[in-house]
Amino acid sequence: MDKTAILQALRAIVGDAHVLTEGDLTAYEQDWRKRERGHALAVVRPATTPEVAAVVKCCAAAGVSIVPQGGNTGMVVGSTPDASGTQVVLSLQRLNRLRVVDGANLTVTVEAGCILQTLQEACEAQGFLFPLSLAAEGSCTIGGNLATNAGGTQVVRYGNTRELCLGLEVVTAQGEIWDGLTGLRKDNTGYDLRHLFIGSEGTLGIITAATMKLYPMPATQLTALAAVPSLDAAVQLLGLAHKHLNAGLTGFEVMGDFALGLVRKHFPQQKVPFGGEAAAAPGRPKQGTAPTGGSEPHAVGSVGAPYCVVLENSDHESEDHARKQFERLLEAALEQGCVLDAVVAENIAQARALWHIRESIPLAQAQEGLNIKHDISIAVSKIPAFVQEADAALQAAFPGVRLVNYGHLGDGNLHYNVQAPADADAEVFLTTQEGPINTLVYALVDQYRGSISAEHGIGSLKRDKLAHHKSPVALAAMRAIKTALDPHNTLNPNRVLPA
């Protein structure tokens, strides 16, 4: 490999300023969680799909592997180079145009490097909802969301990114361009190639643009926070929410009290209802809502509860209708004992404050120290039993560990994370205990017929675990697909599947 010749060829394609080899490349070479730091031959930043295709052809001819990268906000070390100094990081951040909004078809065609929040705001300005919502939406890109099949907080209503996608534009490992941006909801003309590339983490092709579904903006969105006595009660509340809110239920997030305690500890400016110095649990709490115009949600009384739930109700009729739905839901939940107390946000500021509590949990956990993350999915009905069994097994095997349990209960996805004991060295604990803890947790996930990766993907962090938790038949099919589409292993090698 003639490094000088390759760099000259790449500069001829995208321009000198967009082939980065010197200076601080940490933003491209280090993963978001700071688990690993690689070294790239170069960071290449094309601005058009033909430029991407030309870069891929150049690298393929030279035998240089490519690591596609969006916002580099992934959780499984799947979009940063290895330490060899021989891989090209192909950053798609300059492919960031919103190409067209088709209001009649309720679709938007957007390039892969567009920031998710930018897409949300652009669609809202034209009167449409793009419902994908993640904590990292201010920095993650739509191409990365598709490559990992991102989930987020509204999957219970709108589905994962896969369900929002109607078409793709992809550069293949050979540098050819597949234009599948039809925006059709019905197209039975053979294999649906789009579903191969979604969730493939850049190992089969490079997504350069997508046609995504839009929805009419709801008339109103209301947010509530409920204290519940157990995970069983949370599942019971979810059933009631489906019954009373129907399709209006757009978010249902569960948060364990220890997870909320980390928010209280590290972000004391946030007023977290229901916890901390809890008063004695009342009998039947009165329903209270925050004062109109207040900047923070306010709960009546103080209830010590092991879990809290954030619910969101989107309504296309009116705020009054949505509020009455919430009132009926909470009244039924209080009567059945699956809610101890609840508060409904009175305005947008209060709703954002409630969601900010949920979104602050990963940041608070990072402040507490290095931790072991599990992005797992279990059938909703089995989650209480799984957590009870996993909690007991972890405490028995690793005395003093602290369990940070929160996530998207509405779709069965838990972020079941493990923090080191309070008196332990977090870095040493991570180094020595991550393997045994993962083995224990993933074995239980298998026992409950769940998945070891719900929305974060496999990357390199979970790559070697996949063989133990995926059937040989599925793995053989995955390898056959990889070999057929990328026979020379040019695209994101040694990710998802081992070399």
Secondary structure, DSSP 8 states (H G I E B T S, - for coil): --HHHHHHHHHHHH-GGGEE-SS--HHHHB-TTSS-B---SEEE--SSHHHHHHHHHHHHHHT--EEEESS---SSS-SS--TTS--EEEE-TT---EEEEETTTTEEEEETTSBHHHHHHHHHHTTEE-----TTTTT-BHHHHHHHT---TTHHHH--HHHHEEEEEEEETTS-EEEE----S---SS--THHHHTTSTTSSEEEEEEEEE-EE--SEEEEEEEEESSHHHHHHHHHHHHHHHGGGEEEEEEEEHHHHHHHHHH-TTS---S-SS-----SS---EE--TT-SS---SS----SEEEEEEEEESS-HHHHHHHHHHHHHHHHHHTS-SEEEE--SHHHHHHHHHHHHTHHHHHHHH--EE--EEE--GGGHHHHHHHHHHHHHHHSTT-EEEEEEEGGGTEEEEEEE--TTS-HHHHHHHHHHHHHHHHHHHHHHTT-BSBSSS--TTTSHHHHHHHS-HHHHHHHHHHHHHH-TT--BSTTSSS--
